[in-house]
Amino acid sequence: MNMRETGDVKALMRDIGVRARSAARVLGLAESARKTDALEAAGKAIRASKAKILAANAQDIEAAKEQNITAAFLDRLTLTDASIDAIAAGVEMVALLPDPVGEVIADWQQPNGLMFQRVRTPLGVVAVIYESRPNVTADAGSLCLKAGNAVILRGGSDSFHSSRAIHECLVAGLKEAGLPEDAIQLVPTTDRAAVGELLSGLNGNIDVVVPRGGKSLVARVQTEARVPVFAHLEGVCHVYVHAPADLEMAKSIVFNAKMRRTGVCGAAETLLVDKKTAPTHLKPLVEMLLEAGCEVRGDDATRVIDSRVKAATEEDWPAEYLDKIIAVKVVDGLQAAIDHIAKYGSQHTDAIVTDDPSEAEIFLREVDSAIVLHNASTQFADGGEFGFGAEIGIATGRMHARGPVGVEQLTSFKYRVHGNGQIRP
């Protein structure tokens, strides 16, 4: 929809904000069963609308190809029969999650007899700004609904038609359950001014912004937002192969972490190999990656292994490639690996491969990332894999939410206090 159809962006966005706040008040008090019904109906609608969603996605892909997009970008944008089934299954999985709203997190009694309860409550209105991934429309919409929040979705122009087709299914679910359609709104314009309006907070009608996209988008949101932000700037993820480590396990984990999907934020971008295990492990790992079509950029010790390895520069260590490229470095022990990650990482997801549980425990304790793993691929950095049903994104900050932002992370809390006539002296 262009601006001739939508009118003034500022007026449009402020109206969306007012309607979202009104819907949030209703949704925050909605019975759990109605939210579940809405999500189950939305999942069915997505499955029933598969042909329509694929046709809309084809429009987006055709337009994107005309702009000479990268393979990683195309991977994020493309929908298939299987991926639409997965989107529907994700919505249905969120429907089955326990409702966090009203959960008593803690309770206690003071000596004066007052009874205190800390109880989960919705955040209110969430704005989600995202690029190229049409599945975010369903993930964000379903998670916010389950947590009792209204959500304003602003997808990128590259996935506009796909997102709109999926959004229609979510609205159908809301209607069937008798919940306000404004609980899940999709910004009906690709005008970039709409993003600025969202970041302004829409006159206090937005409680938190969640960006999901490239570095420039996230940086803009973090710089300009006048409301709290759940975000990660980059996914500079590491796999550290420590001594002792089973070679076959290391090969399997490294290959999956880098090559399963190179365009996701949990893809490994740097491989660190312990000096003690390099004589047996470095060459097989590097050759495996090279033979799979992955470009390897290595330090001096790595370049000696294979002439196909390109020289790594200082710019490679903090790089988020999102492509079939990996930086490789030999490090002198566990502490050197931890120090490298602290200097160059993005506090997203980092893994250690080792048979030594005590060394693994040190890594898990000292690496200050949102997700740390032992003997597992970094590509498990996904809310669905955590049992959250889905996620809006991976938050790497330290305030409120960290790691996959699922249903619980989309709630706040309040205190309920019960007395029997107490007054303060």
Summary of the structure (lengths in Angstrom):
residues: 425
radius of gyration: 23.4
end to end distance: 62.2
largest distance: 80.9
contacts: 1539
relative contact order: 0.14
helix: 45%
strand: 19%
